[in-house]
Amino acid sequence: MRITFLGTGTSTGVPVIACECDVCRSSRLPGSKNRRLRVSALLSWEDEEGAKNVIIDTGPDFRQQMVRYRVQRLDAVLYTHYHADHLHGLDDIRIFCFRKRGPMPVYAGDETLKRIRVVYDYMFRKKTEGGAVASLDLNEINGKFELFGKTIEPIDVWHGSTRVICYRIGDFAFCTDCSRLPPEAKERLTGLDTLVLGALRPKPHSTHMSIEEATAAAQELNPRQTYFVHMAHEVDHETVNATLPDGIQLAYDGLTLEL
C-alpha cells in the first residue's frame, strides 16, 4: 500500500493568511517543507480488479491537492470527522463521479453523514438545475468493514468533545485531530508498523495534542515509525524535526510511503 500525504497542515494551512512570521515566510520558498495544505492522505493499493485510490478527508484544498498530485481516479472516501478543514472540499468529488459514471462510496460516522446531508443538501435533491453535482453512496461506519480487499478498522478518539475516527489498515493507522486516546483506542493502536498522529504545536491546546503530548503517545504505542501531521505555523519543520526521538518525525506535503 502506498500512502501519499496530500496535506499536513492545521485548519488555517501554512502560510496563514496575513501572517509574516518566520515559518509562514519560509513556506513560500520553493520546496519548503513548511508549506502545508489542510490534512488529507491518499491510500493506493491493488485488488483483484486493479489499482484503487482511497482518500482520507476532503478539506478545502481538495481540488488543489488532486491537481498538484495528478490524481486520475478516486474509488472511495473515508472521513475522520465533520469539521470544515476535513470536509469542505467535497463538492469537487463530482469530477470523479462523472469519470466513473456512478456514485462515490463515502464512509463516515453518523455525525459526519448528517453534516454532509445539511451542507450539501443540493446533492440529494431529485433534480438540481444543470445536474452537475456529485453522486454519493453514503455508508455509516459501525465497526470493521471490507473495502477493495482491505479490512478497514475504525477507532474512536477524542478531539476535545468531538468524536474523531482513526483508521487502521493492517499495520498502518491514520489518527489526526485528537487530544485524547481512550484506553480502548490505545489497545487497538498497538503493534503498528506505521502511525500517523496529529501534533499541532509546541504549546498545549484544548482539542489537539501538542508536540510533547503526541511524542509521549507515540512512545507509549511504540510503532516502528510515527509521522506527525496537522501542524500549525508555530512548527518549523527543520527545527522541530531535529528535536524528535528516533522513530518519530514530521510528515510533509508530498511525502510518500511504501508499506
C-alpha positions in Angstrom: 0.0 0.0 0.0 1.2 3.5 -0.8 0.5 6.5 1.4 0.7 10.0 -0.1 0.5 12.9 2.3 -1.6 15.4 0.3 -1.7 17.9 3.2 -0.2 18.1 6.7 -1.4 21.4 8.0 -3.9 22.5 10.6 -7.2 24.3 9.8 -5.6 27.5 8.7 -3.0 25.9 6.4 0.5 27.3 6.2 1.3 30.0 5.2 -1.5 31.6 7.3 -3.5 34.4 5.7 -2.0 37.8 6.6 0.9 36.3 8.6 4.5 37.2 8.2 6.1 35.0 10.8 9.3 33.2 10.0 7.6 29.9 9.3 5.0 31.5 7.0 7.6 33.5 5.1 9.8 30.4 4.7 6.8 28.3 3.5 6.6 30.5 0.4 10.0 29.4 -0.8 10.2 26.6 -3.4 10.5 23.1 -1.9 9.8 24.3 1.6 8.5 21.6 4.0 6.8 24.3 6.0 4.2 24.8 3.3 1.2 22.8 4.5 -2.2 22.3 2.9 -5.1 21.0 5.0 -4.7 17.4 6.3 -5.5 14.6 3.8 -3.9 11.4 2.7 -4.3 9.2 -0.4 -4.1 5.5 0.1 -3.3 3.4 -3.0 -3.3 -0.4 -3.4 -4.1 -3.2 -5.8 -7.0 -5.5 -5.5 -8.1 -8.3 -7.8 -9.7 -5.7 -10.2 -6.7 -3.4 -10.3 -5.4 -0.2 -8.8 -7.6 1.5 -6.1 -7.3 5.1 -4.7 -9.0 5.9 -1.4 -8.7 9.3 0.2 -8.9 10.3 3.9 -10.8 13.6 4.2 -11.6 16.2 1.6 -10.7 19.6 3.1 -10.9 23.0 1.3 -7.6 22.2 -0.5 -9.0 19.0 -2.1 -9.1 20.4 -5.7 -5.6 21.8 -5.4 -4.3 18.5 -4.0 -5.9 16.4 -6.8 -4.3 18.7 -9.4 -1.0 19.0 -7.7 -0.5 15.2 -7.3 -2.2 14.4 -10.6 -4.7 12.0 -9.2 -6.6 10.4 -12.1 -9.1 8.3 -10.3 -10.8 8.0 -6.9 -12.6 5.0 -5.7 -13.8 5.8 -2.1 -13.6 8.4 0.6 -13.1 7.9 4.4 -13.9 10.7 6.7 -12.4 11.3 10.1 -15.0 13.9 11.2 -17.1 16.8 10.0 -15.0 19.9 10.7 -14.7 22.3 7.7 -11.0 21.7 7.2 -11.7 18.0 6.7 -15.0 18.1 4.8 -15.5 21.3 2.7 -13.8 20.2 -0.5 -16.5 17.5 -1.0 -18.2 19.3 -4.0 -15.1 18.6 -6.2 -15.7 14.9 -5.8 -18.1 15.3 -8.7 -15.4 15.2 -11.3 -14.5 11.6 -10.2 -18.2 10.7 -10.1 -18.5 11.9 -13.7 -15.5 9.8 -14.7 -16.6 6.6 -13.0 -20.2 7.2 -14.1 -21.6 6.3 -10.8 -21.8 7.3 -7.1 -18.8 7.8 -4.9 -18.7 5.5 -1.9 -18.3 7.6 1.3 -17.7 6.1 4.7 -18.1 8.2 7.8 -19.6 8.3 11.3 -23.3 9.3 11.8 -22.4 12.9 12.8 -20.4 13.5 9.6 -23.1 11.9 7.4 -25.7 14.3 9.0 -23.5 17.3 8.3 -23.0 16.2 4.7 -26.7 16.0 4.1 -27.1 19.5 5.5 -24.1 21.3 4.0 -24.5 19.6 0.6 -28.3 19.2 0.6 -28.4 20.0 -3.2 -26.6 16.7 -3.9 -29.6 14.8 -2.6 -32.5 16.6 -4.4 -34.3 14.6 -7.1 -33.4 17.3 -9.6 -30.8 20.0 -9.5 -30.7 22.6 -12.2 -27.8 21.9 -14.5 -27.3 18.5 -12.9 -23.6 19.0 -12.3 -23.4 17.6 -8.8 -21.7 14.7 -7.1 -23.5 11.5 -6.6 -22.7 9.9 -3.2 -23.2 6.5 -1.8 -23.2 7.2 2.0 -22.2 4.4 4.3 -22.4 4.8 8.1 -19.5 3.2 9.9 -20.5 0.8 12.7 -17.4 -1.3 13.0 -14.8 -3.0 10.8 -15.6 -3.2 7.1 -14.1 -4.5 3.9 -13.0 -2.2 1.1 -11.4 -3.4 -2.1 -9.8 -6.4 -0.4 -8.6 -4.5 2.8 -10.1 -4.6 6.2 -10.7 -1.1 7.5 -10.8 -0.8 11.3 -12.4 2.4 12.7 -11.1 3.5 16.1 -12.8 6.3 18.1 -10.6 9.0 19.7 -11.5 12.5 21.1 -10.9 15.9 19.6 -11.9 17.9 22.6 -15.6 16.8 22.9 -15.8 15.8 19.2 -15.6 12.1 18.2 -13.0 11.5 15.5 -12.5 8.2 13.7 -8.9 6.9 13.3 -8.4 4.3 10.6 -6.3 1.2 11.0 -5.5 -0.9 7.9 -3.2 -3.8 8.7 -0.1 -2.4 10.4 -0.9 1.2 9.4 -3.0 3.7 11.3 -4.0 7.3 10.5 -5.1 9.3 13.6 -5.4 13.1 13.1 -7.1 15.8 15.3 -7.1 14.2 18.7 -6.5 15.5 22.2 -7.0 12.2 24.0 -6.7 8.5 23.2 -9.1 6.4 25.3 -7.8 3.1 26.7 -9.6 1.0 24.1 -8.1 3.1 21.3 -4.6 2.6 22.8 -5.2 -1.2 22.8 -6.3 -1.2 19.2 -3.4 1.0 18.1 -0.6 -1.3 19.4 1.5 -3.5 17.2 1.7 -0.9 14.3 4.4 -0.6 11.8 3.5 3.0 10.8 1.4 5.5 12.8 0.2 8.9 11.6 -0.7 11.1 14.5 -1.8 14.7 14.9 0.6 17.1 16.7 -0.5 20.7 16.5 2.3 22.8 18.0 4.8 23.0 20.9 2.3 24.9 23.2 -0.6 22.9 24.7 -4.1 23.1 23.1 -7.5 22.1 24.4 -8.5 20.0 21.4 -5.2 18.8 19.9 -2.1 17.1 21.2 1.0 19.2 21.5 4.3 18.0 20.0 5.3 16.8 23.5 2.0 15.0 24.1 2.0 13.4 20.7 5.6 12.2 21.3 4.6 10.7 24.6 1.6 8.9 23.0 3.7 7.6 20.1 6.3 6.3 22.6 3.6 4.6 24.6 2.0 3.0 21.5 5.5 2.1 20.2 5.0 1.7 16.4 8.1 1.2 14.3 7.7 4.7 12.8 5.5 7.6 13.6 4.7 10.6 11.4 3.2 13.8 12.8 0.6 15.8 10.8 -1.9 18.7 11.4 1.0 21.1 12.3 0.4 24.8 12.7 2.7 27.7 11.8 4.4 27.6 15.2 6.2 24.4 13.9 9.3 24.9 11.8 10.0 21.6 10.0 13.8 21.5 10.3 13.9 22.9 13.9 11.2 20.7 15.4 12.1 17.6 13.4 15.7 17.7 14.8 14.4 17.5 18.4 12.2 14.4 17.9 13.3 11.0 19.2 14.3 8.2 16.8 11.3 6.7 15.1 9.3 9.9 15.2 9.4 12.6 12.5 7.2 15.3 11.0 5.4 14.4 7.8 5.3 17.0 5.0 3.2 17.6 1.9 4.1 15.2 -0.9 5.8 12.7 1.3 5.1 9.2 0.0 5.5 5.9 2.0 5.5 2.4 0.5 4.2 0.0 3.1 
